[in-house]
Amino acid sequence: MPNIKLSYLYRDAGNYKSFGEAIFANPADIPLEEILPTLQSKMIDRQWFYAKDWGLRDLHFDHWNEELDHGFHEFESLEYCHDPSTSRLSLDSFIESVKRTNWIY
């Protein structure tokens, strides 16, 4: 069963980008077709999310610029891969934590 790779990025208002990814073990063999709608339903406009709230690595640049920086990250892609897992969470645990996300502050 392949692992699942979530690719995402941080893009500041100046369009400078920082890329990241998380690879999840998928022991329950959850298909991409089930994962993507769940993730998108918890994203802001089906595209943005707060990486820290999802247990993902923060991709902000070293120096915070009040005029260019914001808190959210941008979803890039979700795909099968055979690379080893890089996350301490399995895919099903990650999905459950995403489902608990509520970004109405």
Summary of the structure (lengths in Angstrom):
residues: 105
radius of gyration: 13.9
end to end distance: 38.1
largest distance: 44.5
contacts: 278
relative contact order: 0.32
helix: 22%
strand: 28%
